[in-house]
Amino acid sequence: MKKLIILSFVIFGLLSCNKDDNIDSTEYYVKYEVSCKFERDYGSYSGSMSIVINNTGSGKTEVKDKRSYSFSDIRGPFNKGDKVTLSVVTTTPKGSYYDIDAKISVCKGSAPFVTKRTSSAKNSVSLSYKIE
């Protein structure tokens, strides 16, 4: 009887062991932010922009004929080691341009978002980040 109880505890202990204890299963979320303002030295007030987010299950946002535009989107979950990118490309007539501010922020689990990449430029921006 004593041997049966000890054997039961050993079997239960082996079955409850998890081989994946050392794998980080934390989920990460990515926030993409873009702010664009159309500027004109001369010429017409027309232009368009394309915002592209490349990662698993993501897509493309197209915006046309806006003088200013703000975009914010949270996507996930992602795993450690995943690479995410954000690209903004604009088309403007001669004599005009877009001032673009772009940012990628990441949060781990339920922690607050932390800015990982930023860029400001005229007419196009491209950012990428590997989740660490």
N, C-alpha and C positions, 0 to 999 in steps of 0.2 A: 504494500500500500504506500509506504514511504517513497519507494522508487517511482511509483506511478505519479505521485504528486510532484516530485523533483523533475521527472521527465515532462510533465505537463507545463511546468514553469519554463523549462528550457525551450520547448517547442513554441510556447507563447512568446517568449523573448525573441526567438529567431524570426517568427512571423511578423512581429511588430517593428523590426528593423527596417529602415527606409534607406535604400542605396543612394537616393538623390538628396541626402541631407546637405551635401556640400555645394549643390547647384543653386545659384541665386535665381529665385523665381519672382523677384520683384518686378512689378510692371512699371514702365516709364510712359509718360504722356508728353507730347510735344505741342507747344503753342507757337503758331506762326502769326506774325503781325506785320502788316504793310501799311504805310501811309504815303500817299502820292498827292502832289499838288502840281497842277498844270501851270506853267509859267510861259509868258509870251513876250518876246522882244518886239516882234512884229508878226504879221500874218494872221491867219484865222485861229479861232478857238475850236479846234477839232483835234482829236487824237484818240488813241486807244491803247490799252495795255492788256497784257496776258500774265496772269499769276499762275505759276506751275509749282505744285508740291509733289515731289517724287518720293514715294515710299509705298509700302504695301497697302493696297486698297485705296489709293488716293487718286485725285483727279486734277482737273485744270479749271480755273475760274477765269472767264473772259469778261472784260469790262470795256465798253466802248463809249466814247464821247463824254467823258466825265472831267470836270475841271479839278475836282479833288475827290479822293477816294480813300477809305480806310477799310482794311480787311483784317479779321482776326478769326482764327480757327484752331481748335484743339483736336488733335488726332492721337490715337493709340488704341490699345496698349502696344508698346514696343518692348523689345528685350535689349539687354546690355549687348553692345557690339553692333546694333543696327545703325545704318547710316541714313540720315534724312537730308533732303535738300529743298531749298526754296529759291525760285528764280522769278524775277519780274522783268519783263521786256515790254518796252513801249514803242509806239509808232506815233510820230508827231510831224506836222508840216514844218518846212524850213522856217527858222526864226523862233521856234518854240521848243519847249522841253518839259519833262516831268522831273521834279525834285522827289526822290524816293528815299524813304527810311524803311529798312527791313530788319526784323529781329526773329531769332529762334530761341525759345526758352524751353527748358525741360524740367519736369518734376518727377521725383522718384516716389512711387506709392502715393500717399496722401500729403506729402510735403509740399511747400509752396514752390511755384515755378522760379527757376533761376535762369537768368539770361546767359546763353552760351555763345551766341554769335550775333553781331550787329553790323550793319553797313548803311552808308548814306552815299548816294550818287545821283547823277543825272541820267535819265533814260533807261538804264538797266542795272540790275543787282543780282548777284548769285551768292547764296550762302549754303554751306553744308556743315554737318556735324555728325560725328560718330558717338553714339551714346555710350558713356563710360560709367 
